């Protein structure tokens, strides 16, 4: 048995099998429904339900507040229909919908950034052109390993793709990328995905926060803004555990010298020795630096707990929650834990 769900933007209805979520059915039908985490944590699939009955499995308050739920909003990734439905996803400002493509690529260069983060450059052999917005991600497959989500660190205009991949303990794909990958190896890729992309029309201050390899999409966003000669203040905060985890520092210090509207701050959360860097948590550094961030926009990428604590602090400083854009990245182990909880 299935229900018919009308998605207003696409002027089309999809069939959703009993027990299936609306997002999953939409993606299966080839509909480019906005989404991010697919687990009720980011809010990217937020939609207005005009008619019909749905049941939602658990989700985070960040993704959908009580007030939003009461006003008729739902999360498509958590919603299972119990009748035919009519809905529309919430329009993002500066909505971008690039076609999702499957690409064949070749590894052109590999650089070991830190003890557990590798930078890889890919050339596109076929399946392009690959259009994406700064901040988006792709599903990347190496050899026989399962595909994983990695953000593009390169700029949309670059003729190569750059990824930063952190080795996760027990992670087959990330271990292969860090330890075994060789120049010339073929890589397949599907994308782009994600809604935490650079909003070009916003002219207020830009706060960019990246933790660990979450620096990748933040790099793409910041450099795209600078390349477009944007004049608003642009503040990049990079969080790492200790000195050995810091990468691309001289790159961003050079950018700081070149652009007077750009600042770079590195914050260490667990330094083992006296350090030249600021210490503490990213949300503390941001709150020490600003009394108010009214009118600013924030882009965040990194461990979910870092993203959540920073967004809470940013909202206290006056940024609207809708102006905080984040694709929180969960490891496979974290995703499995979430599935158990839900
Ligand atoms: S995709 Fe639905 S909350 Fe993230």
py3Dmol code that shows the C-alpha trace and the ligand (Angstrom):
import py3Dmol

protein = """\
ATOM      1  CA  UNK A   1       0.000   0.000   0.000  1.00  0.00           C
ATOM      2  CA  UNK A   2       1.222   3.505  -0.740  1.00  0.00           C
ATOM      3  CA  UNK A   3       0.098   7.119  -0.347  1.00  0.00           C
ATOM      4  CA  UNK A   4       0.273   9.901  -2.894  1.00  0.00           C
ATOM      5  CA  UNK A   5       2.263  12.940  -1.728  1.00  0.00           C
ATOM      6  CA  UNK A   6       2.047  16.115  -3.762  1.00  0.00           C
ATOM      7  CA  UNK A   7       5.170  18.305  -3.639  1.00  0.00           C
ATOM      8  CA  UNK A   8       4.044  21.740  -4.738  1.00  0.00           C
ATOM      9  CA  UNK A   9       7.381  23.002  -6.109  1.00  0.00           C
ATOM     10  CA  UNK A  10       7.637  20.081  -8.498  1.00  0.00           C
ATOM     11  CA  UNK A  11       3.963  20.121  -9.541  1.00  0.00           C
ATOM     12  CA  UNK A  12       4.085  16.367  -9.191  1.00  0.00           C
ATOM     13  CA  UNK A  13       3.022  13.633  -6.812  1.00  0.00           C
ATOM     14  CA  UNK A  14       5.160  10.787  -5.607  1.00  0.00           C
ATOM     15  CA  UNK A  15       4.112   7.416  -4.248  1.00  0.00           C
ATOM     16  CA  UNK A  16       5.284   6.794  -0.702  1.00  0.00           C
ATOM     17  CA  UNK A  17       5.174   3.220   0.484  1.00  0.00           C
ATOM     18  CA  UNK A  18       3.654   2.496   3.881  1.00  0.00           C
ATOM     19  CA  UNK A  19       6.331   3.107   6.532  1.00  0.00           C
ATOM     20  CA  UNK A  20       8.618   4.997   4.169  1.00  0.00           C
ATOM     21  CA  UNK A  21       9.636   8.620   4.800  1.00  0.00           C
ATOM     22  CA  UNK A  22       8.621  11.330   2.365  1.00  0.00           C
ATOM     23  CA  UNK A  23      12.237  12.330   1.779  1.00  0.00           C
ATOM     24  CA  UNK A  24      13.373   8.811   1.046  1.00  0.00           C
ATOM     25  CA  UNK A  25      10.528   8.295  -1.471  1.00  0.00           C
ATOM     26  CA  UNK A  26      11.222  11.681  -3.093  1.00  0.00           C
ATOM     27  CA  UNK A  27      14.916  10.930  -3.555  1.00  0.00           C
ATOM     28  CA  UNK A  28      14.118   7.453  -4.873  1.00  0.00           C
ATOM     29  CA  UNK A  29      11.799   9.040  -7.450  1.00  0.00           C
ATOM     30  CA  UNK A  30      14.602  11.327  -8.602  1.00  0.00           C
ATOM     31  CA  UNK A  31      13.020  14.443  -7.068  1.00  0.00           C
ATOM     32  CA  UNK A  32      15.652  16.917  -5.857  1.00  0.00           C
ATOM     33  CA  UNK A  33      14.081  17.511  -2.469  1.00  0.00           C
ATOM     34  CA  UNK A  34      16.350  19.693  -0.267  1.00  0.00           C
ATOM     35  CA  UNK A  35      18.035  17.619   2.421  1.00  0.00           C
ATOM     36  CA  UNK A  36      21.157  17.264   4.530  1.00  0.00           C
ATOM     37  CA  UNK A  37      21.629  14.795   7.385  1.00  0.00           C
ATOM     38  CA  UNK A  38      18.551  12.629   6.588  1.00  0.00           C
ATOM     39  CA  UNK A  39      18.314  11.947  10.313  1.00  0.00           C
ATOM     40  CA  UNK A  40      16.282  14.819  11.768  1.00  0.00           C
ATOM     41  CA  UNK A  41      19.207  16.900  12.884  1.00  0.00           C
ATOM     42  CA  UNK A  42      19.827  19.681  10.370  1.00  0.00           C
ATOM     43  CA  UNK A  43      16.416  21.057   9.343  1.00  0.00           C
ATOM     44  CA  UNK A  44      17.303  21.138   5.642  1.00  0.00           C
ATOM     45  CA  UNK A  45      14.184  19.155   4.655  1.00  0.00           C
ATOM     46  CA  UNK A  46      11.779  21.376   6.612  1.00  0.00           C
ATOM     47  CA  UNK A  47       8.440  21.527   4.829  1.00  0.00           C
ATOM     48  CA  UNK A  48       4.945  22.918   5.244  1.00  0.00           C
ATOM     49  CA  UNK A  49       2.200  20.304   5.378  1.00  0.00           C
ATOM     50  CA  UNK A  50      -0.985  21.706   3.831  1.00  0.00           C
ATOM     51  CA  UNK A  51      -3.106  18.603   4.167  1.00  0.00           C
ATOM     52  CA  UNK A  52      -2.794  14.974   5.152  1.00  0.00           C
ATOM     53  CA  UNK A  53      -1.669  12.973   8.167  1.00  0.00           C
ATOM     54  CA  UNK A  54       1.928  12.126   8.918  1.00  0.00           C
ATOM     55  CA  UNK A  55       3.813  10.650  11.832  1.00  0.00           C
ATOM     56  CA  UNK A  56       7.267  11.943  12.688  1.00  0.00           C
ATOM     57  CA  UNK A  57      10.013   9.898  14.316  1.00  0.00           C
ATOM     58  CA  UNK A  58      12.279  11.741  16.823  1.00  0.00           C
ATOM     59  CA  UNK A  59      14.363  14.731  15.707  1.00  0.00           C
ATOM     60  CA  UNK A  60      16.450  17.476  17.288  1.00  0.00           C
ATOM     61  CA  UNK A  61      15.030  20.811  18.472  1.00  0.00           C
ATOM     62  CA  UNK A  62      17.552  22.539  16.265  1.00  0.00           C
ATOM     63  CA  UNK A  63      16.052  20.920  13.175  1.00  0.00           C
ATOM     64  CA  UNK A  64      12.452  21.754  14.102  1.00  0.00           C
ATOM     65  CA  UNK A  65      11.376  23.828  17.086  1.00  0.00           C
ATOM     66  CA  UNK A  66       8.168  23.224  19.027  1.00  0.00           C
ATOM     67  CA  UNK A  67       6.737  26.471  17.645  1.00  0.00           C
ATOM     68  CA  UNK A  68       7.560  25.457  14.064  1.00  0.00           C
ATOM     69  CA  UNK A  69       5.868  22.095  14.546  1.00  0.00           C
ATOM     70  CA  UNK A  70       2.803  23.782  16.009  1.00  0.00           C
ATOM     71  CA  UNK A  71       2.654  26.096  12.993  1.00  0.00           C
ATOM     72  CA  UNK A  72       2.397  23.122  10.616  1.00  0.00           C
ATOM     73  CA  UNK A  73       6.010  22.503   9.664  1.00  0.00           C
ATOM     74  CA  UNK A  74       7.399  18.988   9.389  1.00  0.00           C
ATOM     75  CA  UNK A  75      10.722  17.309   8.595  1.00  0.00           C
ATOM     76  CA  UNK A  76      10.387  15.249   5.433  1.00  0.00           C
ATOM     77  CA  UNK A  77      13.212  12.919   6.489  1.00  0.00           C
ATOM     78  CA  UNK A  78      11.318  11.962   9.663  1.00  0.00           C
ATOM     79  CA  UNK A  79       7.767  11.975   8.266  1.00  0.00           C
ATOM     80  CA  UNK A  80       5.884   8.839   7.330  1.00  0.00           C
ATOM     81  CA  UNK A  81       2.492   9.566   5.698  1.00  0.00           C
ATOM     82  CA  UNK A  82      -0.718   7.961   6.950  1.00  0.00           C
ATOM     83  CA  UNK A  83      -2.845   9.436   4.167  1.00  0.00           C
ATOM     84  CA  UNK A  84      -2.364  11.271   0.886  1.00  0.00           C
ATOM     85  CA  UNK A  85      -0.560  14.564   1.598  1.00  0.00           C
ATOM     86  CA  UNK A  86       0.041  17.959   0.062  1.00  0.00           C
ATOM     87  CA  UNK A  87       3.207  19.817   1.052  1.00  0.00           C
ATOM     88  CA  UNK A  88       5.914  22.233  -0.039  1.00  0.00           C
ATOM     89  CA  UNK A  89       9.464  22.350   1.238  1.00  0.00           C
ATOM     90  CA  UNK A  90      10.551  25.673   2.709  1.00  0.00           C
ATOM     91  CA  UNK A  91      12.307  27.750   0.112  1.00  0.00           C
ATOM     92  CA  UNK A  92      15.870  28.521   1.062  1.00  0.00           C
ATOM     93  CA  UNK A  93      17.111  32.002   0.341  1.00  0.00           C
ATOM     94  CA  UNK A  94      19.239  31.931  -2.826  1.00  0.00           C
ATOM     95  CA  UNK A  95      17.953  28.428  -3.564  1.00  0.00           C
ATOM     96  CA  UNK A  96      20.389  26.492  -5.706  1.00  0.00           C
ATOM     97  CA  UNK A  97      19.383  23.293  -7.442  1.00  0.00           C
ATOM     98  CA  UNK A  98      22.194  21.940  -9.552  1.00  0.00           C
ATOM     99  CA  UNK A  99      21.581  18.666 -11.353  1.00  0.00           C
ATOM    100  CA  UNK A 100      22.901  15.655  -9.474  1.00  0.00           C
ATOM    101  CA  UNK A 101      25.556  13.986 -11.603  1.00  0.00           C
ATOM    102  CA  UNK A 102      27.623  10.826 -11.429  1.00  0.00           C
ATOM    103  CA  UNK A 103      31.249  11.484 -12.264  1.00  0.00           C
ATOM    104  CA  UNK A 104      34.291   9.383 -12.974  1.00  0.00           C
ATOM    105  CA  UNK A 105      37.438  11.030 -11.662  1.00  0.00           C
ATOM    106  CA  UNK A 106      41.140  10.346 -11.287  1.00  0.00           C
ATOM    107  CA  UNK A 107      43.346  11.193  -8.309  1.00  0.00           C
ATOM    108  CA  UNK A 108      45.764  13.878  -9.476  1.00  0.00           C
ATOM    109  CA  UNK A 109      47.574  14.750  -6.253  1.00  0.00           C
ATOM    110  CA  UNK A 110      47.659  13.688  -2.597  1.00  0.00           C
ATOM    111  CA  UNK A 111      49.014  15.726   0.318  1.00  0.00           C
ATOM    112  CA  UNK A 112      49.133  14.573   3.934  1.00  0.00           C
ATOM    113  CA  UNK A 113      47.893  17.604   5.884  1.00  0.00           C
ATOM    114  CA  UNK A 114      48.149  16.196   9.413  1.00  0.00           C
ATOM    115  CA  UNK A 115      48.606  12.798  11.055  1.00  0.00           C
ATOM    116  CA  UNK A 116      44.973  11.950  10.204  1.00  0.00           C
ATOM    117  CA  UNK A 117      43.798  14.335   7.484  1.00  0.00           C
ATOM    118  CA  UNK A 118      44.688  13.947   3.829  1.00  0.00           C
ATOM    119  CA  UNK A 119      44.028  16.387   1.001  1.00  0.00           C
ATOM    120  CA  UNK A 120      43.227  14.927  -2.376  1.00  0.00           C
ATOM    121  CA  UNK A 121      42.805  16.579  -5.733  1.00  0.00           C
ATOM    122  CA  UNK A 122      40.642  14.916  -8.381  1.00  0.00           C
ATOM    123  CA  UNK A 123      40.383  15.576 -12.086  1.00  0.00           C
ATOM    124  CA  UNK A 124      37.023  14.896 -13.759  1.00  0.00           C
ATOM    125  CA  UNK A 125      37.252  12.325 -16.559  1.00  0.00           C
ATOM    126  CA  UNK A 126      33.575  11.993 -17.489  1.00  0.00           C
ATOM    127  CA  UNK A 127      30.047  12.776 -16.301  1.00  0.00           C
ATOM    128  CA  UNK A 128      30.574  16.548 -15.934  1.00  0.00           C
ATOM    129  CA  UNK A 129      30.153  19.435 -15.941  1.00  0.00           C
ATOM    130  CA  UNK A 130      29.976  19.324 -12.165  1.00  0.00           C
ATOM    131  CA  UNK A 131      28.244  22.489 -10.985  1.00  0.00           C
ATOM    132  CA  UNK A 132      27.939  23.073  -7.264  1.00  0.00           C
ATOM    133  CA  UNK A 133      27.691  25.916  -4.760  1.00  0.00           C
ATOM    134  CA  UNK A 134      30.513  26.571  -2.297  1.00  0.00           C
ATOM    135  CA  UNK A 135      29.759  24.587   0.863  1.00  0.00           C
ATOM    136  CA  UNK A 136      28.077  21.569  -0.798  1.00  0.00           C
ATOM    137  CA  UNK A 137      29.241  17.977  -0.637  1.00  0.00           C
ATOM    138  CA  UNK A 138      29.380  14.834  -2.749  1.00  0.00           C
ATOM    139  CA  UNK A 139      29.197  11.086  -2.180  1.00  0.00           C
ATOM    140  CA  UNK A 140      32.676   9.836  -2.964  1.00  0.00           C
ATOM    141  CA  UNK A 141      33.529   6.161  -3.664  1.00  0.00           C
ATOM    142  CA  UNK A 142      37.061   4.782  -3.666  1.00  0.00           C
ATOM    143  CA  UNK A 143      37.726   1.368  -5.121  1.00  0.00           C
ATOM    144  CA  UNK A 144      35.346  -1.196  -3.559  1.00  0.00           C
ATOM    145  CA  UNK A 145      34.689   0.832  -0.413  1.00  0.00           C
ATOM    146  CA  UNK A 146      31.277   2.250   0.543  1.00  0.00           C
ATOM    147  CA  UNK A 147      30.562   5.833  -0.608  1.00  0.00           C
ATOM    148  CA  UNK A 148      30.993   8.561   1.990  1.00  0.00           C
ATOM    149  CA  UNK A 149      29.960  12.219   2.130  1.00  0.00           C
ATOM    150  CA  UNK A 150      32.824  14.686   1.721  1.00  0.00           C
ATOM    151  CA  UNK A 151      32.583  18.429   1.103  1.00  0.00           C
ATOM    152  CA  UNK A 152      34.311  20.122  -1.768  1.00  0.00           C
ATOM    153  CA  UNK A 153      37.125  22.363  -0.499  1.00  0.00           C
ATOM    154  CA  UNK A 154      37.758  23.656  -4.010  1.00  0.00           C
ATOM    155  CA  UNK A 155      35.874  26.582  -5.531  1.00  0.00           C
ATOM    156  CA  UNK A 156      32.991  25.972  -7.952  1.00  0.00           C
ATOM    157  CA  UNK A 157      35.005  27.629 -10.726  1.00  0.00           C
ATOM    158  CA  UNK A 158      38.091  25.417 -10.247  1.00  0.00           C
ATOM    159  CA  UNK A 159      38.782  22.801 -12.903  1.00  0.00           C
ATOM    160  CA  UNK A 160      39.657  20.230 -10.225  1.00  0.00           C
ATOM    161  CA  UNK A 161      37.962  18.946  -7.062  1.00  0.00           C
ATOM    162  CA  UNK A 162      39.624  19.113  -3.657  1.00  0.00           C
ATOM    163  CA  UNK A 163      38.598  17.091  -0.604  1.00  0.00           C
ATOM    164  CA  UNK A 164      39.959  16.865   2.952  1.00  0.00           C
ATOM    165  CA  UNK A 165      39.461  13.413   4.428  1.00  0.00           C
ATOM    166  CA  UNK A 166      39.996  12.613   8.073  1.00  0.00           C
ATOM    167  CA  UNK A 167      40.804   9.045   8.990  1.00  0.00           C
ATOM    168  CA  UNK A 168      38.066   7.692  11.221  1.00  0.00           C
ATOM    169  CA  UNK A 169      38.963   4.851  13.532  1.00  0.00           C
ATOM    170  CA  UNK A 170      37.636   1.679  11.868  1.00  0.00           C
ATOM    171  CA  UNK A 171      36.455   3.636   8.808  1.00  0.00           C
ATOM    172  CA  UNK A 172      37.254   1.630   5.673  1.00  0.00           C
ATOM    173  CA  UNK A 173      36.796   4.483   3.203  1.00  0.00           C
ATOM    174  CA  UNK A 174      38.675   7.125   5.175  1.00  0.00           C
ATOM    175  CA  UNK A 175      41.490   4.698   5.991  1.00  0.00           C
ATOM    176  CA  UNK A 176      41.855   3.821   2.333  1.00  0.00           C
ATOM    177  CA  UNK A 177      41.962   7.529   1.417  1.00  0.00           C
ATOM    178  CA  UNK A 178      44.597   8.249   4.082  1.00  0.00           C
ATOM    179  CA  UNK A 179      46.801   5.181   3.783  1.00  0.00           C
ATOM    180  CA  UNK A 180      46.384   3.448   0.458  1.00  0.00           C
ATOM    181  CA  UNK A 181      45.186   5.905  -2.142  1.00  0.00           C
ATOM    182  CA  UNK A 182      47.598   6.515  -4.998  1.00  0.00           C
ATOM    183  CA  UNK A 183      47.838   9.088  -7.743  1.00  0.00           C
ATOM    184  CA  UNK A 184      46.109   7.764 -10.870  1.00  0.00           C
ATOM    185  CA  UNK A 185      43.484   5.750  -8.968  1.00  0.00           C
ATOM    186  CA  UNK A 186      39.941   6.135 -10.283  1.00  0.00           C
ATOM    187  CA  UNK A 187      37.255   7.536  -7.993  1.00  0.00           C
ATOM    188  CA  UNK A 188      33.527   7.813  -8.597  1.00  0.00           C
ATOM    189  CA  UNK A 189      31.472  10.610  -7.209  1.00  0.00           C
ATOM    190  CA  UNK A 190      27.823  11.657  -7.051  1.00  0.00           C
ATOM    191  CA  UNK A 191      26.503  15.126  -6.192  1.00  0.00           C
ATOM    192  CA  UNK A 192      26.219  17.894  -5.347  1.00  0.00           C
ATOM    193  CA  UNK A 193      24.194  17.654  -2.128  1.00  0.00           C
ATOM    194  CA  UNK A 194      23.627  19.833   0.917  1.00  0.00           C
ATOM    195  CA  UNK A 195      21.987  23.138   1.728  1.00  0.00           C
ATOM    196  CA  UNK A 196      24.735  24.792   3.753  1.00  0.00           C
ATOM    197  CA  UNK A 197      26.038  26.709   0.781  1.00  0.00           C
ATOM    198  CA  UNK A 198      27.202  30.281   0.328  1.00  0.00           C
ATOM    199  CA  UNK A 199      24.281  32.755   0.083  1.00  0.00           C
ATOM    200  CA  UNK A 200      25.542  35.264  -2.419  1.00  0.00           C
ATOM    201  CA  UNK A 201      22.858  37.884  -1.808  1.00  0.00           C
ATOM    202  CA  UNK A 202      23.636  38.408   1.850  1.00  0.00           C
ATOM    203  CA  UNK A 203      25.712  41.504   2.528  1.00  0.00           C
ATOM    204  CA  UNK A 204      26.072  41.381   6.332  1.00  0.00           C
ATOM    205  CA  UNK A 205      29.064  39.985   8.247  1.00  0.00           C
ATOM    206  CA  UNK A 206      29.971  36.379   7.524  1.00  0.00           C
ATOM    207  CA  UNK A 207      31.031  34.040  10.326  1.00  0.00           C
ATOM    208  CA  UNK A 208      32.585  30.810   9.056  1.00  0.00           C
ATOM    209  CA  UNK A 209      33.304  28.067  11.590  1.00  0.00           C
ATOM    210  CA  UNK A 210      35.060  24.804  10.767  1.00  0.00           C
ATOM    211  CA  UNK A 211      36.153  22.023  13.095  1.00  0.00           C
ATOM    212  CA  UNK A 212      38.786  19.505  11.925  1.00  0.00           C
ATOM    213  CA  UNK A 213      38.236  18.446   8.320  1.00  0.00           C
ATOM    214  CA  UNK A 214      35.010  20.504   8.479  1.00  0.00           C
ATOM    215  CA  UNK A 215      37.348  23.245   7.307  1.00  0.00           C
ATOM    216  CA  UNK A 216      36.867  21.960   3.741  1.00  0.00           C
ATOM    217  CA  UNK A 217      33.441  23.481   2.915  1.00  0.00           C
ATOM    218  CA  UNK A 218      34.286  26.549   5.010  1.00  0.00           C
ATOM    219  CA  UNK A 219      37.416  27.086   2.902  1.00  0.00           C
ATOM    220  CA  UNK A 220      35.317  26.895  -0.256  1.00  0.00           C
ATOM    221  CA  UNK A 221      32.767  29.395   1.107  1.00  0.00           C
ATOM    222  CA  UNK A 222      35.328  31.890   2.428  1.00  0.00           C
ATOM    223  CA  UNK A 223      37.468  31.782  -0.699  1.00  0.00           C
ATOM    224  CA  UNK A 224      34.433  32.103  -2.950  1.00  0.00           C
ATOM    225  CA  UNK A 225      33.338  35.199  -1.018  1.00  0.00           C
ATOM    226  CA  UNK A 226      36.835  36.712  -1.217  1.00  0.00           C
ATOM    227  CA  UNK A 227      37.197  35.842  -4.874  1.00  0.00           C
ATOM    228  CA  UNK A 228      33.919  37.608  -5.583  1.00  0.00           C
ATOM    229  CA  UNK A 229      35.417  40.634  -3.860  1.00  0.00           C
ATOM    230  CA  UNK A 230      32.748  40.707  -1.172  1.00  0.00           C
ATOM    231  CA  UNK A 231      33.294  43.653   1.129  1.00  0.00           C
ATOM    232  CA  UNK A 232      31.555  42.559   4.318  1.00  0.00           C
ATOM    233  CA  UNK A 233      33.655  41.407   7.298  1.00  0.00           C
ATOM    234  CA  UNK A 234      34.487  37.715   6.933  1.00  0.00           C
ATOM    235  CA  UNK A 235      35.661  35.883  10.058  1.00  0.00           C
ATOM    236  CA  UNK A 236      36.978  32.350   9.848  1.00  0.00           C
ATOM    237  CA  UNK A 237      37.290  30.294  13.037  1.00  0.00           C
ATOM    238  CA  UNK A 238      39.097  26.992  12.764  1.00  0.00           C
ATOM    239  CA  UNK A 239      38.933  24.540  15.642  1.00  0.00           C
ATOM    240  CA  UNK A 240      41.456  21.766  16.191  1.00  0.00           C
ATOM    241  CA  UNK A 241      42.423  19.640  19.168  1.00  0.00           C
ATOM    242  CA  UNK A 242      46.151  20.362  19.339  1.00  0.00           C
ATOM    243  CA  UNK A 243      48.965  21.949  17.316  1.00  0.00           C
ATOM    244  CA  UNK A 244      49.506  18.788  15.280  1.00  0.00           C
ATOM    245  CA  UNK A 245      45.901  19.021  14.019  1.00  0.00           C
ATOM    246  CA  UNK A 246      46.276  22.520  12.562  1.00  0.00           C
ATOM    247  CA  UNK A 247      46.469  22.727   8.767  1.00  0.00           C
ATOM    248  CA  UNK A 248      46.354  25.385   6.049  1.00  0.00           C
ATOM    249  CA  UNK A 249      47.385  28.025   8.584  1.00  0.00           C
ATOM    250  CA  UNK A 250      49.853  29.849   6.324  1.00  0.00           C
ATOM    251  CA  UNK A 251      47.312  29.731   3.495  1.00  0.00           C
ATOM    252  CA  UNK A 252      44.715  31.598   5.558  1.00  0.00           C
ATOM    253  CA  UNK A 253      47.267  33.981   7.078  1.00  0.00           C
ATOM    254  CA  UNK A 254      48.235  34.939   3.513  1.00  0.00           C
ATOM    255  CA  UNK A 255      44.597  35.599   2.711  1.00  0.00           C
ATOM    256  CA  UNK A 256      44.355  37.685   5.879  1.00  0.00           C
ATOM    257  CA  UNK A 257      47.272  39.815   4.660  1.00  0.00           C
ATOM    258  CA  UNK A 258      45.694  40.244   1.250  1.00  0.00           C
ATOM    259  CA  UNK A 259      42.129  41.067   2.322  1.00  0.00           C
ATOM    260  CA  UNK A 260      41.558  43.597   5.047  1.00  0.00           C
ATOM    261  CA  UNK A 261      37.967  42.428   5.596  1.00  0.00           C
ATOM    262  CA  UNK A 262      39.118  38.855   6.391  1.00  0.00           C
ATOM    263  CA  UNK A 263      40.306  37.481   9.740  1.00  0.00           C
ATOM    264  CA  UNK A 264      41.493  33.979  10.604  1.00  0.00           C
ATOM    265  CA  UNK A 265      41.452  32.572  14.127  1.00  0.00           C
ATOM    266  CA  UNK A 266      42.686  29.153  15.138  1.00  0.00           C
ATOM    267  CA  UNK A 267      41.431  27.735  18.430  1.00  0.00           C
ATOM    268  CA  UNK A 268      42.818  24.631  20.149  1.00  0.00           C
ATOM    269  CA  UNK A 269      40.504  22.714  22.439  1.00  0.00           C
ATOM    270  CA  UNK A 270      43.001  20.267  23.980  1.00  0.00           C
ATOM    271  CA  UNK A 271      46.546  21.665  23.756  1.00  0.00           C
ATOM    272  CA  UNK A 272      49.068  19.500  25.566  1.00  0.00           C
ATOM    273  CA  UNK A 273      51.624  22.301  25.809  1.00  0.00           C
ATOM    274  CA  UNK A 274      51.794  26.061  26.016  1.00  0.00           C
ATOM    275  CA  UNK A 275      50.706  27.327  22.617  1.00  0.00           C
ATOM    276  CA  UNK A 276      50.654  30.468  20.475  1.00  0.00           C
ATOM    277  CA  UNK A 277      47.059  29.691  19.495  1.00  0.00           C
ATOM    278  CA  UNK A 278      43.916  30.656  21.315  1.00  0.00           C
ATOM    279  CA  UNK A 279      42.564  27.889  23.478  1.00  0.00           C
ATOM    280  CA  UNK A 280      39.123  26.713  24.521  1.00  0.00           C
ATOM    281  CA  UNK A 281      36.027  25.936  22.508  1.00  0.00           C
ATOM    282  CA  UNK A 282      35.027  27.618  19.269  1.00  0.00           C
ATOM    283  CA  UNK A 283      31.790  28.968  20.720  1.00  0.00           C
ATOM    284  CA  UNK A 284      33.783  30.611  23.532  1.00  0.00           C
ATOM    285  CA  UNK A 285      36.165  32.292  21.087  1.00  0.00           C
ATOM    286  CA  UNK A 286      33.273  33.683  19.039  1.00  0.00           C
ATOM    287  CA  UNK A 287      31.474  34.925  22.131  1.00  0.00           C
ATOM    288  CA  UNK A 288      34.699  36.563  23.438  1.00  0.00           C
ATOM    289  CA  UNK A 289      35.092  38.424  20.121  1.00  0.00           C
ATOM    290  CA  UNK A 290      31.594  39.788  19.560  1.00  0.00           C
ATOM    291  CA  UNK A 291      28.955  41.551  21.632  1.00  0.00           C
ATOM    292  CA  UNK A 292      26.377  41.260  18.895  1.00  0.00           C
ATOM    293  CA  UNK A 293      26.144  39.458  15.568  1.00  0.00           C
ATOM    294  CA  UNK A 294      22.810  40.886  14.569  1.00  0.00           C
ATOM    295  CA  UNK A 295      22.508  40.789  10.756  1.00  0.00           C
ATOM    296  CA  UNK A 296      25.337  38.288  10.305  1.00  0.00           C
ATOM    297  CA  UNK A 297      25.164  34.946   8.563  1.00  0.00           C
ATOM    298  CA  UNK A 298      27.036  31.892   9.811  1.00  0.00           C
ATOM    299  CA  UNK A 299      28.273  28.771   8.062  1.00  0.00           C
ATOM    300  CA  UNK A 300      29.376  25.841  10.192  1.00  0.00           C
ATOM    301  CA  UNK A 301      30.849  22.423   9.473  1.00  0.00           C
ATOM    302  CA  UNK A 302      32.345  19.839  11.762  1.00  0.00           C
ATOM    303  CA  UNK A 303      31.393  17.460  14.549  1.00  0.00           C
ATOM    304  CA  UNK A 304      27.665  17.712  15.425  1.00  0.00           C
ATOM    305  CA  UNK A 305      28.324  18.730  19.042  1.00  0.00           C
ATOM    306  CA  UNK A 306      30.582  21.592  17.906  1.00  0.00           C
ATOM    307  CA  UNK A 307      27.972  22.736  15.384  1.00  0.00           C
ATOM    308  CA  UNK A 308      25.178  22.626  17.966  1.00  0.00           C
ATOM    309  CA  UNK A 309      27.048  24.520  20.698  1.00  0.00           C
ATOM    310  CA  UNK A 310      28.237  27.176  18.262  1.00  0.00           C
ATOM    311  CA  UNK A 311      24.758  27.727  16.801  1.00  0.00           C
ATOM    312  CA  UNK A 312      23.340  28.121  20.296  1.00  0.00           C
ATOM    313  CA  UNK A 313      25.939  30.773  21.076  1.00  0.00           C
ATOM    314  CA  UNK A 314      25.476  32.513  17.701  1.00  0.00           C
ATOM    315  CA  UNK A 315      21.729  32.770  18.326  1.00  0.00           C
ATOM    316  CA  UNK A 316      22.404  34.257  21.777  1.00  0.00           C
ATOM    317  CA  UNK A 317      24.567  36.838  20.014  1.00  0.00           C
ATOM    318  CA  UNK A 318      21.671  37.817  17.773  1.00  0.00           C
ATOM    319  CA  UNK A 319      22.005  35.720  14.610  1.00  0.00           C
ATOM    320  CA  UNK A 320      18.651  34.337  13.516  1.00  0.00           C
ATOM    321  CA  UNK A 321      18.598  30.538  13.500  1.00  0.00           C
ATOM    322  CA  UNK A 322      17.617  30.685   9.807  1.00  0.00           C
ATOM    323  CA  UNK A 323      20.900  32.491   9.164  1.00  0.00           C
ATOM    324  CA  UNK A 324      22.965  29.637  10.606  1.00  0.00           C
ATOM    325  CA  UNK A 325      23.763  27.179   7.826  1.00  0.00           C
ATOM    326  CA  UNK A 326      25.245  23.843   8.757  1.00  0.00           C
ATOM    327  CA  UNK A 327      25.655  20.356   7.407  1.00  0.00           C
ATOM    328  CA  UNK A 328      26.692  18.425  10.489  1.00  0.00           C
ATOM    329  CA  UNK A 329      28.754  15.378   9.560  1.00  0.00           C
ATOM    330  CA  UNK A 330      28.140  12.162  11.399  1.00  0.00           C
ATOM    331  CA  UNK A 331      30.500   9.242  11.259  1.00  0.00           C
ATOM    332  CA  UNK A 332      28.935   5.878  10.386  1.00  0.00           C
ATOM    333  CA  UNK A 333      29.196   4.908  14.075  1.00  0.00           C
ATOM    334  CA  UNK A 334      27.397   8.107  15.115  1.00  0.00           C
ATOM    335  CA  UNK A 335      24.696   7.530  12.484  1.00  0.00           C
ATOM    336  CA  UNK A 336      24.164   3.991  13.774  1.00  0.00           C
ATOM    337  CA  UNK A 337      23.794   5.335  17.327  1.00  0.00           C
ATOM    338  CA  UNK A 338      21.190   7.848  16.135  1.00  0.00           C
ATOM    339  CA  UNK A 339      19.253   5.093  14.384  1.00  0.00           C
ATOM    340  CA  UNK A 340      19.145   3.118  17.629  1.00  0.00           C
ATOM    341  CA  UNK A 341      17.896   6.177  19.518  1.00  0.00           C
ATOM    342  CA  UNK A 342      15.148   6.783  16.993  1.00  0.00           C
TER     343      UNK A 342
END
"""
ligand_1 = """\
4
LIG
S 17.523 16.153 6.177
Fe 15.809 16.237 7.461
S 16.531 17.164 9.252
Fe 18.342 16.923 8.046
"""
view = py3Dmol.view(width=600, height=400)
view.addModel(protein, "pdb")
view.setStyle({"model": 0}, {"cartoon": {"style": "trace"}})
view.addModel(ligand_1, "xyz")
view.setStyle({"model": 1}, {"stick": {}})
view.zoomTo()
view.show()
